[in-house]
Amino acid sequence: MSGPTIVGYDREAARRAVGHARVALQRRIAMARARAEQIGAEHLERPHSLIEFTQRWNSAYQPGRLHYYLAEQIETALQKGQWLIVSVPPQHGKTELISVNAPAKHLGGNPDAFGVAASYELGIAQSFSRKARNIVRSPEYGELYGVHLSRDSNSVTDWSFAGHRGGFFATGIGGPLTGRPASVLAIDDPVKNRMEADSEVFRQRNWDWWTGVARSRLHPGSVVFLVQTRWHYGDLAGLMLEGEDAHKFRVINIPARAEDDDPLGRERGEPLWVERHMVRDEFGVPVDFGRDPDRPEYKIDLDAANQWYTEMEVGVGPRDWTAMHQGHPTAQEDAIFKPGYWQWYDPEDLPRMTGQRSPWLYTVQFWDTAFKEKTSNDFNACVTLGVTGDKVYVLDVYNQRHEMPGLKAAAKAQAARFRPTHLYVEDKASGPSLAQELMHETTLSVDLWEPGGIDKVARAYLAQPMLAAGRVALPRSAPWLSAFLQQLERFPADVHDDMVDSLVGALLVVNDLWSKAREAQWVGEGTRGGRIDPRYVDRDTGVAPSPALVRRPRR
C-alpha cells in the first residue's frame, strides 16, 4: 500500500526555502548576540546617578520625586564638599541613599577617601556599614570600579580597600575616631527617641562628641550629612545651626505634607511619597498612562496616599507628627506658656510716680547667668518686673553673651536704670561670682537664689498659675519681645532657655513677696492707696519662693 501523494510538491523550491530560513535564523542569532554584548557592556558601565547605583544593588528600591531630588542634593554635596542637615519622615528611604549607597558609590570612584557612619549606638552604624560593605564586596562592584576589599581589614566596623588608603568605619555617638580622617561623615539618627532628645544630658553628649571628636576628623573638602528627626530646638542640628560652623550647613527639610515653598514644588498639603500608591491591574502590574514608550508614567491613587498620611498623623499624635513627619521641633503639647495667658500694656497704662515715690510696690530684677564652660555658649539673661499689689509688668528683658567683666558692667547698668528693690542672682554658673563682685563694688543689696533641687520645668509649672490668672503683662512693643515670646513658646525644647529661667525665677520671687506681705498684714489693714505697704515686708530675713532658698553673699 503506497503512501499519500503530495500534489504540486517542488523539491528544489523546498530546498531554497530551508536555506532562506537557515540564513534568517543565523541572522537573528547574530543580532541577539550583538544585543547581548551591548547589554553586557551597558551593565558593566558605572551608574551615572545615585538612583541608578542604588537600584543596581537593590532592585526593590522604588524611587519617587522625593528620592530624585534628595539624590541630586547628595551628589552636589559630594562634588562640592558641602555639609547638609536632612530632615525627611521615617521610612522614606533617606538612610538607604545617604548612609549606605552614597558612601559606597563615592568611595568606588575615590578609593583613597574615608567614610564614617555614626548613629546613637554602634549597632545601628554597623548595619549601615554592613550594607555598604556587601555592595563593595560584590564581584560586579569590583569590575565596575576596579577595587576590592582588603583581606586584612574587612570587618563590619572597619573595612578598607586593598592597595588603597580609603575605607569605611562605623561608630556610635560618643565613640572614638582617633587617627581616622573623614572624607564623608554620615551622622544618621544621633538620638534614639524623644526621651533622649528631651534629655539635656544626651543633647550635651552629642554636642561634645561633635565638637571634641568628629569635627576634628574633617579636612577641607569633607562632606557632612546629618540625618535626624527634629525633636528639639536644642538637638544636634539646632546647636550646629547656632555654632561657629552654622554658615557651612545647608538645611533640607522635606515634610510629609507640603508646606509653603516646598522644595519639591508640591501644592500645600500634598502628600510626599505618592509613588508608593500606584494603581495596579489584576496581575499587580502598575498601570501606565502609555503616553511615552520610553518613559513610563504610572497612575497614582492620590486618595490612598492621602488616607495613608492622614492615618499616620492621627495615629502618632500632633507633637510626634510635627517633629517626625513635618521636620519641626516642638514643645510639649500642653505648653506651659500659652499665648492666651499674656496681658498687654501700652506705656500710658503703666502706674505713674507720685512726687518722688516709685509707682511700684516692688521692682524685681532676676539674673540667670551662663556657664562659662558650656559648649553651647548660653546667654546671660535679666528680667525686670514692676510689681503692684496684684499685677506684674515685664518692664525689660536683657539677654546677651558676656564674660565676667561685661556681665558685671551690664548688671550695674540694669540696676542703675531700674533701681530694683529686690535684686536676685541664681546661685549657679557665674552667679555667685557676679553677686560677690556687685556687693564689693556697689551699694546694691544682692541675694543669691537657689532652686532647692527643683528642675527648671517644674519651676515653670510653679509660676504657671500666676500667668493663667492674667496677672502678668507684656509691652505691646519692645525690641526684645519677639525673641522672648519665641523662647517661651518653645520651652523646654529650645536651644536656649535663659530668658525663661530668669522670668520664672522673678515671678516666683514676686509670688513669695506677695505671700509674705499677706502673712504680715492683709490688704486693707496695712495698705496705703490700696497697695500693700512695703513696711510690712521684712526683707532682711530674705524671701524666696518655697522650696527655693535665698542667701546673701558676704560683702
C-alpha positions, 0 to 999 in steps of 0.5 A, spaced: 500 500 500 503 506 497 503 512 501 499 519 500 501 523 494 503 530 495 500 534 489 504 540 486 510 538 491 517 542 488 523 539 491 528 544 489 523 550 491 523 546 498 530 546 498 531 554 497 526 555 502 530 551 508 536 555 506 532 562 506 530 560 513 537 557 515 540 564 513 534 568 517 535 564 523 543 565 523 541 572 522 537 573 528 542 569 532 547 574 530 543 580 532 541 577 539 548 576 540 550 583 538 544 585 543 547 581 548 554 584 548 551 591 548 547 589 554 553 586 557 557 592 556 551 597 558 551 593 565 558 593 566 558 601 565 558 605 572 551 608 574 551 615 572 546 617 578 545 615 585 538 612 583 541 608 578 547 605 583 542 604 588 537 600 584 543 596 581 544 593 588 537 593 590 532 592 585 526 593 590 528 600 591 522 604 588 524 611 587 519 617 587 520 625 586 522 625 593 528 620 592 530 624 585 531 630 588 534 628 595 539 624 590 541 630 586 542 634 593 547 628 595 551 628 589 552 636 589 554 635 596 559 630 594 562 634 588 562 640 592 564 638 599 558 641 602 555 639 609 547 638 609 542 637 615 536 632 612 530 632 615 525 627 611 519 622 615 521 615 617 521 610 612 522 614 606 528 611 604 533 617 606 538 612 610 538 607 604 541 613 599 545 617 604 548 612 609 549 606 605 549 607 597 552 614 597 558 612 601 559 606 597 558 609 590 563 615 592 568 611 595 568 606 588 570 612 584 575 615 590 578 609 593 583 613 597 577 617 601 574 615 608 567 614 610 564 614 617 557 612 619 555 614 626 548 613 629 546 613 637 549 606 638 554 602 634 549 597 632 545 601 628 552 604 624 554 597 623 548 595 619 549 601 615 556 599 614 554 592 613 550 594 607 555 598 604 560 593 605 556 587 601 555 592 595 563 593 595 564 586 596 560 584 590 564 581 584 560 586 579 562 592 584 569 590 583 569 590 575 565 596 575 570 600 579 576 596 579 577 595 587 576 590 592 576 589 599 582 588 603 583 581 606 586 584 612 581 589 614 574 587 612 570 587 618 563 590 619 566 596 623 572 597 619 573 595 612 578 598 607 580 597 600 586 593 598 592 597 595 588 603 597 588 608 603 580 609 603 575 605 607 569 605 611 568 605 619 562 605 623 561 608 630 556 610 635 555 617 638 560 618 643 565 613 640 572 614 638 575 616 631 582 617 633 587 617 627 581 616 622 580 622 617 573 623 614 572 624 607 564 623 608 561 623 615 554 620 615 551 622 622 544 618 621 539 618 627 544 621 633 538 620 638 534 614 639 527 617 641 524 623 644 526 621 651 533 622 649 532 628 645 528 631 651 534 629 655 539 635 656 544 630 658 544 626 651 543 633 647 550 635 651 553 628 649 552 629 642 554 636 642 561 634 645 562 628 641 561 633 635 565 638 637 571 634 641 571 628 636 568 628 629 569 635 627 576 634 628 576 628 623 574 633 617 579 636 612 577 641 607 573 638 602 569 633 607 562 632 606 557 632 612 550 629 612 546 629 618 540 625 618 535 626 624 528 627 626 527 634 629 525 633 636 528 639 639 530 646 638 536 644 642 538 637 638 544 636 634 542 640 628 539 646 632 546 647 636 550 646 629 545 651 626 547 656 632 555 654 632 561 657 629 560 652 623 552 654 622 554 658 615 557 651 612 550 647 613 545 647 608 538 645 611 533 640 607 527 639 610 522 635 606 515 634 610 510 629 609 505 634 607 507 640 603 508 646 606 509 653 603 515 653 598 516 646 598 522 644 595 519 639 591 514 644 588 508 640 591 501 644 592 500 645 600 498 639 603 500 634 598 502 628 600 510 626 599 511 619 597 505 618 592 509 613 588 508 608 593 500 608 591 500 606 584 494 603 581 495 596 579 491 591 574 489 584 576 496 581 575 499 587 580 502 590 574 502 598 575 498 601 570 501 606 565 498 612 562 502 609 555 503 616 553 511 615 552 514 608 550 520 610 553 518 613 559 513 610 563 508 614 567 504 610 572 497 612 575 497 614 582 491 613 587 492 620 590 486 618 595 490 612 598 496 616 599 492 621 602 488 616 607 495 613 608 498 620 611 492 622 614 492 615 618 499 616 620 498 623 623 492 621 627 495 615 629 502 618 632 499 624 635 500 632 633 507 633 637 510 626 634 507 628 627 510 635 627 517 633 629 517 626 625 513 627 619 513 635 618 521 636 620 519 641 626 521 641 633 516 642 638 514 643 645 510 639 649 503 639 647 500 642 653 505 648 653 506 651 659 506 658 656 500 659 652 499 665 648 492 666 651 495 667 658 499 674 656 496 681 658 498 687 654 500 694 656 501 700 652 506 705 656 500 710 658 497 704 662 503 703 666 502 706 674 505 713 674 510 716 680 507 720 685 512 726 687 518 722 688 515 715 690 516 709 685 509 707 682 511 700 684 510 696 690 516 692 688 521 692 682 524 685 681 530 684 677 532 676 676 539 674 673 540 667 670 547 667 668 551 662 663 556 657 664 562 659 662 564 652 660 558 650 656 559 648 649 553 651 647 555 658 649 548 660 653 546 667 654 546 671 660 539 673 661 535 679 666 528 680 667 525 686 670 518 686 673 514 692 676 510 689 681 503 692 684 499 689 689 496 684 684 499 685 677 506 684 674 509 688 668 515 685 664 518 692 664 525 689 660 528 683 658 536 683 657 539 677 654 546 677 651 553 673 651 558 676 656 564 674 660 565 676 667 567 683 666 561 685 661 556 681 665 558 685 671 558 692 667 551 690 664 548 688 671 550 695 674 547 698 668 540 694 669 540 696 676 542 703 675 536 704 670 531 700 674 533 701 681 530 694 683 528 693 690 529 686 690 535 684 686 536 676 685 542 672 682 541 664 681 546 661 685 549 657 679 554 658 673 557 665 674 552 667 679 555 667 685 561 670 682 557 676 679 553 677 686 560 677 690 563 682 685 556 687 685 556 687 693 564 689 693 563 694 688 556 697 689 551 699 694 546 694 691 543 689 696 544 682 692 541 675 694 543 669 691 537 664 689 537 657 689 532 652 686 532 647 692 533 641 687 527 643 683 528 642 675 527 648 671 520 645 668 517 644 674 519 651 676 515 653 670 509 649 672 510 653 679 509 660 676 504 657 671 498 659 675 500 666 676 500 667 668 493 663 667 490 668 672 492 674 667 496 677 672 502 678 668 503 683 662 507 684 656 509 691 652 505 691 646 512 693 643 519 692 645 525 690 641 526 684 645 519 681 645 519 677 639 525 673 641 522 672 648 515 670 646 519 665 641 523 662 647 517 661 651 513 658 646 518 653 645 520 651 652 523 646 654 525 644 647 529 650 645 536 651 644 536 656 649 532 657 655 535 663 659 530 668 658 525 663 661 529 661 667 530 668 669 522 670 668 520 664 672 525 665 677 522 673 678 515 671 678 516 666 683 520 671 687 514 676 686 509 670 688 513 669 695 513 677 696 506 677 695 505 671 700 509 674 705 506 681 705 499 677 706 502 673 712 504 680 715 498 684 714 492 683 709 490 688 704 486 693 707 489 693 714 496 695 712 495 698 705 496 705 703 492 707 696 490 700 696 497 697 695 500 693 700 505 697 704 512 695 703 513 696 711 510 690 712 515 686 708 521 684 712 526 683 707 532 682 711 530 675 713 530 674 705 524 671 701 524 666 696 519 662 693 518 655 697 522 650 696 527 655 693 532 658 698 535 665 698 542 667 701 546 673 701 553 673 699 558 676 704 560 683 702 
